[in-house]
């Protein structure tokens, strides 16, 4: 099954304030102003301006206060402190970092990138400016983001820049590059988020063994981590190691901390249960996944097919047919003759399981409707399987052949196979002739019953030693 990219978590580059600003936040006077923002913004601005004036040579004070306003989405007051930081320390990066942060939060990536670029120009060793610049371009131009980070790597060999580069690759869906870069880093230097990204990148490139190994390494650090349990479930399910997968499914659903279970988690749980033939459990999980308000439309289709198959295995043919029909509706123009034939077969099975004649005929009406859809497809007119399926099912429903329900369908099958003129269909032709011969043979009107001889003779043309036909014709 295809795995989905829904697990990609939003990047956190923008959330980290410069270390110097974090130090400024520890200043008791700065803390007091930040606390005041929550109750009296106007007074907080006044007190903040006084504090910035007192600390003109330390633009990080203005950055810390402005950032606090920014957290409250108070862009106007945040800008006041960005301007003060730039005015008081025009050669420092702090004011431009704050201005970039404000623009970023207002969805103005162009202005934000320009401010971060200016911060880099002013302080070419300031890693935060590079990180923030990279965060702007990681989605729309990962090449630019990586180029900037590679520049920082040459200037600051003391930093673990490869982690950030791997992250950019990861959030750009360049999973091969992300996995390669994460793999080049000493594992002890990767935190849990890095390991999650690394394992997910490997999973997305279908390297299930290695992805599972990284997930297990993460679980060795934190056995209750939902992301690692999720990845173990996904990998083992795609590796068809369903028993082991269920261990991690239980851990994800019942033992992980802060686990936000998604529709895909439920689906994978269903696939694993289906794999161990727990069809009742699988059906429940697939139903939960399909009813999840966040389920993606493109993910419903494969789940519906597997759900229909699970219903069949569970002998729930009504539900199987209904689900298969929904599946075909989802496929639309992409449905194949094989898909439609499977639905026809389900209706035939449903008919044979029906308790009364009304139920049998209702199900067969559905089957014949699907057959009509198949017949409308170019090239399908030469397929005998959908026709003989109806003939055989009607025959099973009329075991004594007294009602002749299968007669028109065996006639249609015989006509089709005769038209193909291929000896490989002789077995099927004999089946048709034998039914029709018997149907006419048991008729009470002798003139009608005599028609049976036509079909017995046709059988002998194909198989001169056919005992049934010879006996019917009185040939020894």
Secondary structure per residue as TSV (DSSP state, phi and psi in degrees):
chain	resnum	aa	ss	phi	psi
A	1	X	-	360.0	155.9
A	2	X	-	-84.9	135.7
A	3	X	-	-87.1	155.2
A	4	X	-	-107.3	161.3
A	5	X	G	-91.3	13.0
A	6	X	G	-61.4	-21.0
A	7	X	G	-75.5	-12.6
A	8	X	-	-62.2	119.6
A	9	X	-	-94.1	147.7
A	10	X	-	-59.9	139.1
A	11	X	-	-67.0	150.3
A	12	X	-	-111.6	14.9
A	13	X	G	-56.8	-40.5
A	14	X	G	-70.9	-17.4
A	15	X	G	-78.9	-14.5
A	16	X	-	-93.0	120.8
A	17	X	-	-81.6	153.3
A	18	X	-	-54.6	146.4
A	19	X	H	-58.4	-38.2
A	20	X	H	-65.0	-36.8
A	21	X	H	-68.9	-36.9
A	22	X	H	-62.9	-36.0
A	23	X	H	-65.4	-38.7
A	24	X	H	-64.0	-33.5
A	25	X	H	-65.3	-20.7
A	26	X	T	-80.5	-12.2
A	27	X	S	-65.8	124.8
A	28	X	H	-54.6	-38.1
A	29	X	H	-68.9	-38.4
A	30	X	H	-66.8	-42.0
A	31	X	H	-57.6	-40.4
A	32	X	H	-63.7	-42.9
A	33	X	H	-64.1	-43.0
A	34	X	H	-62.4	-39.9
A	35	X	H	-65.5	-36.6
A	36	X	H	-65.7	-28.6
A	37	X	H	-56.2	-34.1
A	38	X	T	-71.0	-21.9
A	39	X	T	-118.3	-28.8
A	40	X	-	-151.9	87.6
A	41	X	H	-64.4	-38.8
A	42	X	H	-61.6	-43.7
A	43	X	H	-70.0	-33.9
A	44	X	H	-63.9	-37.7
A	45	X	H	-63.7	-45.5
A	46	X	H	-61.8	-48.8
A	47	X	H	-65.3	-37.2
A	48	X	H	-65.3	-41.4
A	49	X	H	-63.6	-38.9
A	50	X	H	-65.0	-41.1
A	51	X	H	-68.2	-37.6
A	52	X	H	-66.2	-41.5
A	53	X	H	-61.1	-36.9
A	54	X	H	-69.9	-25.1
A	55	X	T	-120.8	49.0
A	56	X	T	-56.5	-33.9
A	57	X	T	-84.0	-0.3
A	58	X	-	-122.4	86.5
A	59	X	H	-65.0	-13.6
A	60	X	H	-67.6	-23.6
A	61	X	H	-65.3	-46.6
A	62	X	H	-63.6	-39.4
A	63	X	H	-61.2	-45.3
A	64	X	H	-63.3	-43.6
A	65	X	H	-69.4	-44.9
A	66	X	H	-60.6	-39.5
A	67	X	H	-64.4	-34.6
A	68	X	H	-65.2	-40.9
A	69	X	H	-64.5	-38.6
A	70	X	H	-62.7	-37.4
A	71	X	H	-60.9	-28.0
A	72	X	T	-89.0	7.1
A	73	X	T	61.4	25.9
A	74	X	-	-94.2	83.0
A	75	X	H	-68.4	-36.8
A	76	X	H	-61.9	-50.2
A	77	X	H	-70.2	-32.3
A	78	X	H	-62.1	-40.2
A	79	X	H	-65.1	-32.4
A	80	X	H	-57.1	-44.4
A	81	X	H	-78.4	-26.7
A	82	X	H	-65.6	-43.4
A	83	X	H	-64.7	-39.4
A	84	X	H	-64.9	-40.4
A	85	X	H	-63.4	-41.9
A	86	X	H	-69.5	-40.3
A	87	X	H	-66.5	-44.1
A	88	X	H	-77.9	-28.0
A	89	X	-	-138.1	72.6
A	90	X	T	-63.7	-18.8
A	91	X	T	-99.6	8.0
A	92	X	S	-102.1	157.7
A	93	X	S	-84.7	-22.3
A	94	X	H	-54.1	-47.9
A	95	X	H	-62.3	-39.4
A	96	X	H	-72.5	-32.8
A	97	X	H	-62.3	-44.1
A	98	X	H	-66.6	-42.3
A	99	X	H	-61.3	-38.4
A	100	X	H	-65.7	-41.0
A	101	X	H	-61.4	-41.5
A	102	X	H	-64.1	-46.7
A	103	X	H	-62.0	-39.3
A	104	X	H	-61.5	-45.5
A	105	X	H	-66.1	-22.2
A	106	X	T	-95.3	13.7
A	107	X	T	62.9	30.2
A	108	X	-	-108.5	79.8
A	109	X	H	-63.6	-33.4
A	110	X	H	-62.3	-48.8
A	111	X	H	-65.2	-41.8
A	112	X	H	-59.3	-46.8
A	113	X	H	-61.2	-40.0
A	114	X	H	-64.3	-40.5
A	115	X	H	-66.2	-41.2
A	116	X	H	-67.7	-36.0
A	117	X	H	-62.5	-40.2
A	118	X	H	-65.9	-39.2
A	119	X	H	-62.0	-39.6
A	120	X	H	-65.5	-40.9
A	121	X	H	-60.2	-40.7
A	122	X	H	-77.1	-35.8
A	123	X	-	-135.5	86.7
A	124	X	T	-69.2	-8.0
A	125	X	T	-103.4	4.7
A	126	X	-	-81.9	103.8
A	127	X	H	-65.0	-31.3
A	128	X	H	-63.1	-35.9
A	129	X	H	-64.3	-41.3
A	130	X	H	-65.4	-44.4
A	131	X	H	-61.8	-43.8
A	132	X	H	-68.0	-39.2
A	133	X	H	-60.8	-45.8
A	134	X	H	-61.6	-36.0
A	135	X	H	-64.8	-30.1
A	136	X	H	-66.6	-41.5
A	137	X	H	-98.9	-2.8
A	138	X	T	-60.1	-28.3
A	139	X	T	-91.8	-49.6
A	140	X	T	-87.6	-25.8
A	141	X	-	-149.9	75.2
A	142	X	H	-59.5	-26.8
A	143	X	H	-61.5	-43.1
A	144	X	H	-64.7	-42.1
A	145	X	H	-61.2	-45.3
A	146	X	H	-69.2	-38.2
A	147	X	H	-58.7	-42.4
A	148	X	H	-67.1	-39.9
A	149	X	H	-69.4	-35.3
A	150	X	H	-64.8	-36.0
A	151	X	H	-62.5	-45.0
A	152	X	H	-61.6	-37.2
A	153	X	H	-60.4	-38.2
A	154	X	H	-71.2	-30.2
A	155	X	H	-86.7	-29.1
A	156	X	-	-127.8	72.5
A	157	X	T	-64.6	-11.2
A	158	X	T	-77.3	-12.4
A	159	X	S	-98.3	153.8
A	160	X	-	-89.3	71.8
A	161	X	H	-70.4	-29.2
A	162	X	H	-59.2	-30.7
A	163	X	H	-61.7	-43.5
A	164	X	H	-69.0	-38.7
A	165	X	H	-64.5	-43.9
A	166	X	H	-59.6	-39.2
A	167	X	H	-64.1	-41.3
A	168	X	H	-62.0	-46.5
A	169	X	H	-57.8	-42.8
A	170	X	H	-62.1	-49.0
A	171	X	H	-76.3	-6.3
A	172	X	T	-98.0	7.0
A	173	X	T	63.5	22.0
A	174	X	-	-93.3	76.4
A	175	X	H	-70.5	-32.5
A	176	X	H	-60.9	-49.3
A	177	X	H	-66.1	-39.0
A	178	X	H	-62.8	-46.7
A	179	X	H	-63.5	-40.6
A	180	X	H	-63.6	-42.9
A	181	X	H	-70.6	-43.7
A	182	X	H	-60.9	-38.0
A	183	X	H	-67.4	-18.8
A	184	X	T	-84.9	-6.0
A	185	X	S	-99.4	140.4
A	186	X	-	-55.9	122.0
A	187	X	G	-57.6	-31.5
A	188	X	G	-65.2	-17.1
A	189	X	G	-93.9	-1.0
A	190	X	-	-95.4	129.4
A	191	X	-	-84.6	-177.2
A	192	X	H	-64.0	-36.2
A	193	X	H	-65.3	-41.8
A	194	X	H	-61.3	-44.7
A	195	X	H	-63.1	-38.5
A	196	X	H	-61.6	-48.0
A	197	X	H	-61.2	-42.4
A	198	X	H	-61.9	-49.5
A	199	X	H	-62.9	-38.8
A	200	X	H	-68.7	-39.4
A	201	X	H	-60.8	-43.5
A	202	X	H	-63.4	-40.5
A	203	X	H	-62.3	-43.0
A	204	X	H	-67.1	-24.5
A	205	X	T	-96.8	13.9
A	206	X	T	66.0	24.5
A	207	X	-	-92.2	72.3
A	208	X	H	-65.6	-40.3
A	209	X	H	-59.2	-49.1
A	210	X	H	-70.8	-37.7
A	211	X	H	-60.7	-42.7
A	212	X	H	-63.3	-40.4
A	213	X	H	-61.9	-41.6
A	214	X	H	-68.5	-40.1
A	215	X	H	-61.3	-42.5
A	216	X	H	-66.6	-34.0
A	217	X	H	-63.3	-40.1
A	218	X	H	-64.5	-39.7
A	219	X	H	-67.5	-27.3
A	220	X	H	-65.8	-28.5
A	221	X	H	-81.2	-39.8
A	222	X	-	-149.2	96.7
A	223	X	T	-66.5	-16.5
A	224	X	T	-102.0	12.3
A	225	X	B	-75.2	122.8
A	226	X	H	-65.6	-40.3
A	227	X	H	-63.0	-42.6
A	228	X	H	-69.6	-40.3
A	229	X	H	-64.0	-37.4
A	230	X	H	-63.0	-46.9
A	231	X	H	-66.1	-36.7
A	232	X	H	-63.5	-42.9
A	233	X	H	-59.6	-48.2
A	234	X	H	-63.5	-48.6
A	235	X	H	-61.9	-48.2
A	236	X	H	-65.7	-33.9
A	237	X	H	-67.2	-45.7
A	238	X	H	-68.4	-22.3
A	239	X	T	-85.6	-0.6
A	240	X	T	64.3	24.9
A	241	X	-	-98.3	71.0
A	242	X	H	-67.1	-38.7
A	243	X	H	-59.1	-46.4
A	244	X	H	-66.6	-38.1
A	245	X	H	-58.0	-39.1
A	246	X	H	-66.2	-28.3
A	247	X	H	-61.6	-43.0
A	248	X	H	-78.0	-27.1
A	249	X	H	-62.6	-44.3
A	250	X	H	-62.6	-40.8
A	251	X	I	-64.8	-40.9
A	252	X	I	-65.7	-48.5
A	253	X	I	-78.0	-29.1
A	254	X	I	-121.8	-14.7
A	255	X	I	-128.7	-5.2
A	256	X	-	-84.0	149.4
A	257	X	B	-84.8	135.5
A	258	X	T	53.6	36.9
A	259	X	-	-77.5	121.2
A	260	X	-	-101.9	96.8
A	261	X	-	-72.0	130.7
A	262	X	-	-104.7	171.8
A	263	X	H	-62.8	-32.3
A	264	X	H	-71.3	-33.9
A	265	X	H	-60.8	-44.2
A	266	X	H	-64.4	-39.4
A	267	X	H	-64.3	-45.9
A	268	X	H	-65.2	-36.5
A	269	X	H	-58.8	-42.5
A	270	X	H	-63.2	-42.9
A	271	X	H	-62.8	-40.1
A	272	X	H	-66.5	-43.6
A	273	X	H	-63.4	-39.5
A	274	X	H	-61.6	-37.2
A	275	X	H	-65.0	-29.6
A	276	X	T	-97.5	13.0
A	277	X	T	67.6	23.7
A	278	X	-	-89.6	77.2
A	279	X	H	-69.4	-33.7
A	280	X	H	-62.5	-46.7
A	281	X	H	-64.4	-40.7
A	282	X	H	-62.1	-44.1
A	283	X	H	-58.4	-44.4
A	284	X	H	-59.6	-45.6
A	285	X	H	-68.6	-39.2
A	286	X	H	-65.5	-38.9
A	287	X	H	-62.7	-42.2
A	288	X	H	-62.3	-41.6
A	289	X	H	-66.1	-44.1
A	290	X	H	-68.5	-27.4
A	291	X	H	-91.0	-2.9
A	292	X	-	-65.7	131.3
A	293	X	T	-62.7	-19.6
A	294	X	T	-97.6	2.2
A	295	X	-	-63.5	134.3
A	296	X	-	-79.2	143.1
A	297	X	H	-60.5	-38.6
A	298	X	H	-71.4	-13.7
A	299	X	H	-91.7	-15.4
A	300	X	H	-68.0	-37.1
A	301	X	H	-58.9	-55.7
A	302	X	H	-64.1	-32.2
A	303	X	H	-65.5	-40.0
A	304	X	H	-61.5	-39.6
A	305	X	H	-64.8	-45.6
A	306	X	H	-67.6	-35.6
A	307	X	H	-63.3	-43.2
A	308	X	H	-60.4	-42.3
A	309	X	H	-63.6	-38.3
A	310	X	H	-65.4	-39.3
A	311	X	H	-61.3	-40.8
A	312	X	H	-61.8	-47.5
A	313	X	H	-62.4	-28.7
A	314	X	T	-90.3	8.4
A	315	X	T	62.5	28.0
A	316	X	-	-104.2	78.3
A	317	X	H	-74.8	-32.0
A	318	X	H	-59.9	-50.7
A	319	X	H	-64.7	-36.8
A	320	X	H	-62.4	-45.8
A	321	X	H	-65.0	-43.4
A	322	X	H	-62.0	-43.0
A	323	X	H	-69.1	-39.6
A	324	X	H	-63.4	-37.4
A	325	X	H	-65.2	-43.0
A	326	X	H	-61.4	-38.9
A	327	X	H	-60.3	-45.7
A	328	X	H	-65.8	-36.8
A	329	X	H	-62.2	-38.5
A	330	X	H	-67.1	-39.5
A	331	X	H	-65.8	-34.1
A	332	X	G	60.2	-127.7
A	333	X	G	-69.3	-10.6
A	334	X	G	-85.7	-6.9
A	335	X	-	-67.9	146.2
A	336	X	-	-103.6	168.2
A	337	X	H	-60.8	-37.9
A	338	X	H	-60.0	-40.7
A	339	X	H	-61.3	-45.9
A	340	X	H	-67.0	-39.1
A	341	X	H	-62.0	-37.4
A	342	X	H	-63.8	-39.9
A	343	X	H	-66.9	-41.2
A	344	X	H	-58.5	-44.3
A	345	X	H	-61.5	-37.9
A	346	X	H	-64.0	-43.4
A	347	X	H	-64.2	-36.5
A	348	X	H	-64.6	-42.0
A	349	X	H	-63.3	-42.0
A	350	X	H	-59.6	-39.4
A	351	X	H	-64.1	-42.1
A	352	X	H	-69.2	-22.6
A	353	X	H	-91.3	-7.4
A	354	X	-	-66.2	150.1
A	355	X	S	-84.7	-20.2
A	356	X	S	-141.7	170.2
A	357	X	H	-64.0	-36.0
A	358	X	H	-62.5	-43.0
A	359	X	H	-66.7	-37.2
A	360	X	H	-63.2	-46.6
A	361	X	H	-69.2	-34.6
A	362	X	H	-64.8	-44.1
A	363	X	H	-66.5	-39.2
A	364	X	H	-69.1	-29.7
A	365	X	H	-63.2	-39.0
A	366	X	H	-65.1	-42.6
A	367	X	H	-62.8	-42.7
A	368	X	H	-67.8	-32.3
A	369	X	H	-63.2	-41.7
A	370	X	H	-66.0	-40.5
A	371	X	H	-57.3	-41.6
A	372	X	H	-61.6	-38.5
A	373	X	H	-64.3	-40.6
A	374	X	H	-63.2	-43.5
A	375	X	H	-62.4	-24.4
A	376	X	T	-79.8	-10.2
A	377	X	S	-82.2	134.3
A	378	X	T	-56.1	130.7
A	379	X	T	89.6	-15.2
A	380	X	G	-76.3	-14.5
A	381	X	G	-64.8	-19.8
A	382	X	G	-93.1	1.0
A	383	X	-	-87.3	122.3
A	384	X	-	-88.5	-22.5
A	385	X	H	-58.1	-45.3
A	386	X	H	-64.4	-27.8
A	387	X	H	-78.4	-48.1
A	388	X	H	-68.1	-25.9
A	389	X	H	-61.2	-44.1
A	390	X	H	-65.8	-40.7
A	391	X	H	-61.1	-47.4
A	392	X	H	-65.3	-40.0
A	393	X	H	-67.6	-45.4
A	394	X	H	-60.1	-36.4
A	395	X	H	-65.0	-41.0
A	396	X	H	-64.4	-33.8
A	397	X	H	-77.0	-14.6
A	398	X	T	-127.9	67.3
A	399	X	T	-57.6	-30.4
A	400	X	T	-90.4	-3.3
A	401	X	-	63.1	17.1
A	402	X	S	-75.7	-26.1
A	403	X	S	-93.4	-17.3
A	404	X	-	65.5	26.1
A	405	X	T	-60.5	-32.6
A	406	X	T	-84.6	-12.4
A	407	X	H	-52.8	-53.3
A	408	X	H	-63.1	-28.8
A	409	X	H	-80.2	-34.6
A	410	X	H	-70.9	-34.6
A	411	X	H	-63.0	-42.7
A	412	X	H	-66.0	-40.0
A	413	X	H	-64.8	-45.1
A	414	X	H	-60.9	-42.9
A	415	X	H	-62.6	-41.7
A	416	X	H	-64.7	-46.8
A	417	X	H	-68.9	-35.7
A	418	X	H	-62.9	-38.5
A	419	X	H	-65.5	-32.6
A	420	X	H	-71.9	-30.9
A	421	X	T	58.7	39.3
A	422	X	-	-118.3	124.8
A	423	X	G	-61.9	-19.0
A	424	X	G	-67.9	-13.9
A	425	X	G	-98.9	11.8
A	426	X	H	-59.3	-39.0
A	427	X	H	-60.8	-43.6
A	428	X	H	-68.5	-35.7
A	429	X	H	-64.4	-43.1
A	430	X	H	-60.6	-39.2
A	431	X	H	-58.5	-45.3
A	432	X	H	-63.4	-49.1
A	433	X	H	-63.1	-37.5
A	434	X	H	-65.5	-43.2
A	435	X	H	-61.8	-49.8
A	436	X	H	-65.1	-37.1
A	437	X	H	-61.9	-44.6
A	438	X	H	-67.4	-40.9
A	439	X	H	-55.5	-47.9
A	440	X	H	-72.5	-33.1
A	441	X	H	-59.9	-36.0
A	442	X	T	-90.0	3.0
A	443	X	-	-71.2	143.4
A	444	X	S	-78.7	-24.4
A	445	X	S	-82.0	113.6
A	446	X	H	-55.6	-36.2
A	447	X	H	-67.5	-31.4
A	448	X	H	-78.9	-42.6
A	449	X	H	-59.9	-29.7
A	450	X	T	-62.1	-23.2
A	451	X	T	-60.5	-24.3
A	452	X	H	-56.3	-35.1
A	453	X	H	-59.5	-32.4
A	454	X	H	-57.8	-42.8
A	455	X	H	-77.3	-34.4
A	456	X	H	-63.8	-39.6
A	457	X	H	-66.4	-36.6
A	458	X	H	-63.2	-36.8
A	459	X	H	-63.5	-44.3
A	460	X	H	-67.2	-25.5
A	461	X	H	-66.2	-30.7
A	462	X	H	-88.1	-43.3
A	463	X	-	-133.9	89.2
A	464	X	T	-59.5	-19.0
A	465	X	T	-102.5	13.8
A	466	X	-	-64.8	115.3
A	467	X	H	-66.0	-39.5
A	468	X	H	-62.6	-47.4
A	469	X	H	-66.4	-41.7
A	470	X	H	-62.1	-42.8
A	471	X	H	-65.5	-42.3
A	472	X	H	-63.3	-33.7
A	473	X	H	-90.5	-1.6
A	474	X	T	74.3	26.2
A	475	X	-	-93.6	131.7
A	476	X	-	-102.0	360.0
